[in-house]
Amino acid sequence: MASPTPETLRGVSAMLEEKSPEEILRWAVAQYYPRLTMATAFGAEGCVLLAMLAAIEPRVRVFNLDTGYQFPETLELRERIRARYGIDVELVRPEETVEEMERRLGGPIYGTDPDACCRMRKIEPLRRALAGYDAWITAIRRDQTPDRARAGIVEWDSKFQLVKINPLANWTRKDVWAYIYVNEVPYNPLHDRGYLSIGCWPCTRPVQPGEDERAGRWANFAKLECGLHTR
């Protein structure tokens, strides 16, 4: 399939701007399935999309970037998602195990060079996971970070060279949790313990009252993104 131009995608994105996430997912499935995939870190937003996708097309391949540093609660949630929706989320792992990487580098680097750690444990595995697909679905919201604020509903992902679909781009955190409560969507219990945004355990802490929801990510660094969604 020929790659659509950014101008074409901007027109499509404008057409879908006022549509619901379910309508956007239906469009994505009609347009790109089976060369459509979805990445999830099992955050609240990702769980919402999994619940929606299960009712629309549960055969879409969904994967999680298993860095080797995920919380046990995150991996346990994968099993609850499978039991509830019948979606078996694939675990995509780096070429090196954590032990192999830390042995090669003389120890963990998440506290000294988190960008390099994210590149090896997330960005490079994602590039491999997206190979051969025409489009991928993400759970980002525009109000999360400055990079995400510019996201279209549909856009060309120049970093990974395929179409990127963001059905929740114009939702808020309140919208996400309203959907979870109304539809009884399984979610990570760490959210109830102050972890508003959940990544790898060494680089994630609970958020304090009054802090931004992503303040607990890479708290000792001027870093808000792992690099998957930066431009």
N, C-alpha and C positions, 0 to 999 in steps of 0.2 A: 504494500500500500504506500502510495506517495505521501510524504510528510505534508500536512496542511501548512499553509503560510501563517505567520503570526497575525496577519491582518484578518484572515478568515476566522481564526480562533477568537479574535477579539469580538467579531460580529456574533459568533455563536455564544460567547460568554455574556454579551449584552442581552441576547435573547433569553438566556437562562437566569439572568440576575434575580428576577423576582419569583423564580420557581422554587418549589420546596425541595429539600434534599432528596426526597424519594423520587420526585420528577427528574431531577438531575441524574440520579443513579439509573433510572429507566432509560434516559437518553443515552447515557454512557454504555449501558449494556447493549442497546439496540445498535449503537454506532460501532462498538469496538469488540464485543465479545465474539470469539473466545480469546482474542489477543488483548485482553484487558486483565489487569491485576491490581491488587490493593495491598498496601503496606500498613501494618498496624503495630503500635507499641502497647496496645491494650490500655490506652488512656480512656478517659470517659468518652471523648469524642469518637475514638475508634470503636468502642463498644456500641455506641449509637449507630454508627454506619454498618457494623456487622449485623445488628438487629434488623435494620432496614434491608440490607442486601439479602439476608436469609429469606425474606418474603418476596424478593424481586428475582434474584438469580443466584441461588446458593452455590452454584458450580464455579463461580468466579474464583480464580486462584487468589488466596489471601496468604500473606507471609508476614513473619515477625523477624526483625533483625536481632538474633540472639547473640548478644555481645559477649556472653560469658559472665557479665556483671549484673544481670537482671536480678531484681528482688524475687525471692521465692513466691511471694504473693502474686507477682505478675505471671509467673509460669503456671501457678495453680489456676489463675483466671482463664488461661487458655483451655484448661480441661473443662471448666464450667461453661465456657462458650461452646465447646464441642457438644457437651451434654444438652445444652439448651437449644442450640440452633442447628446442630449437625454440621457445622463448619469446622473442618480440621485445618487449623492455621499451621502452615509450614514454618518450620524454624530454619532460617537462613543464617549460617554461621560463617565467621571469618575463616580464612585458610589455616591460620594458626590458632591453637587453643590459647586461652589466657596463660596457662603455665608455660607454653612454648614461647609466647611473645615476651613474657616477663623474664624468662631465662635468657633470651637473646638480648634484651635491652638492659639487663642488670636489675630488674625489679619493675614494679608498676610505674606507669608514666602519667596516670590520670591526674596526679597532684602537681605535676611539673609541666606537662605539655598536653593538656586535654585536647587541643586541636588535632595533634597527631594520633592520639588514642581514638578519637571519634573517626578520623579518616580510616584507620586500619580496621576498627571494629564495626563501623557503620557504613561509611560512604563507599568504600571499595566493595563490601558485600552487596550493597544495594545496586551498584552498577552491574554486578554479575546477575543479580536477581531480576533486573529489568530487561536484560538482553533478550531480544526476540519478541518483545511486546510492543504494541502500538500506543498504549495509554496506561497510566496508572492513577489510582484513586488515593487521595490522602485525606486526613482528618483535620487539617489545619484550619484555624479561624483567623480572620484579619485582625482581630483585636488582641492577639497574643503577643506579637513582636513587631518592630518596625519593618523587618523583611516581609513578614506575612501580611502586613497592611496593604501591600501592593498586589496581592494575589488576585487573579481572576477566578471566576467560577471554572472556566476552561482556559488553558494557556499552553504555550509551547515551553517545555522544560529544556532549555539549552544546555544545562549541565549534564543531563542524562539522555538527551536527544529522543524524546517522545512526548506525547501529549500528557498534560497533568490536569487532573480533574479534582476540584476542591468543593464538594457538595455543601460543606458546612462553613464556607468562607464568610458568609454574612450572618452567621449565628453568633450568639453571645454565650458565655459560660452559663448564664441563667437558662437560656434556651436548651442547652445540652442537658442540664440536670433536670429540667422539667420533663423532658422526654424520657429520661432514665426512670424517674419516679412514676410517671403515668404508665409506662410500658413494662415496669419491673425488669429493666435490663440489668444483667449481672455487671458488677464493676469492681475495681480493685479496692479492697478494704483499707489500703493505705490512704485513700482519699478521706476516710473518716478520721484519720489520725493526723491531719494537717498537711499531707502531701498533695498539694493542689495540682502539681505537674510532676509526673513520675518518669524518671529515666533510669540510669544505672545507679546502683546503690552507693558507690563511692562518691558520686557527684550530685546527689539529691538529698535535700533535707526538708523537714516540714517548713511551711511558710508561716511567718508570724503575723498577728493581727495588723492590718493596715498595709502589709506588703503586697506587691504585685504577685499574681498567681505563679509566675515563673521565677520569682526571687529565690526559690529553693534549688534552682538548677545552676550548677557551677558557681556556687555562692561566693567563692573567693576569687573569682575571675570576672573580667568584663566580657562575659560570654553569655548569650541567650539562646544560641542555636548550636546544634551539633554539626550543621553544615548541609544537611539534606535539603533544606528549604531556603538556603541563602542564594543570592543571585550573583 
